[in-house]
Amino acid sequence: MTKGAIRVRAATVDDKSILAAAAFQAMNGNGTARFTQEGFKTNPSLSRYLAGWPQVGDFGVVAETDDGTPIGSMVSELHP
């Protein structure tokens, strides 16, 4: 990989903490700390997005630097 390059790979169950961190940041993305990390984990309307992830039909990706440092992620929760 070229120095400074970014790669995107499929997320795995081992990436759950990366996905949770990205979701938490997105929930506070307007600069106002509306949620704490603990509140995000314990609020069923928020935590449901990663509860039991991945299930059949779920999809996620992780963007990484060339040394494997995660810099972003996205998850799609398709189960009801």
Secondary structure by P-SEA (a helix, b strand, c coil): ccccbbbbbbbcccaaaaaaaaaaaaaaccccccccaaaaaacccccccccccccccccbbbbbccccccccbbbbbccc
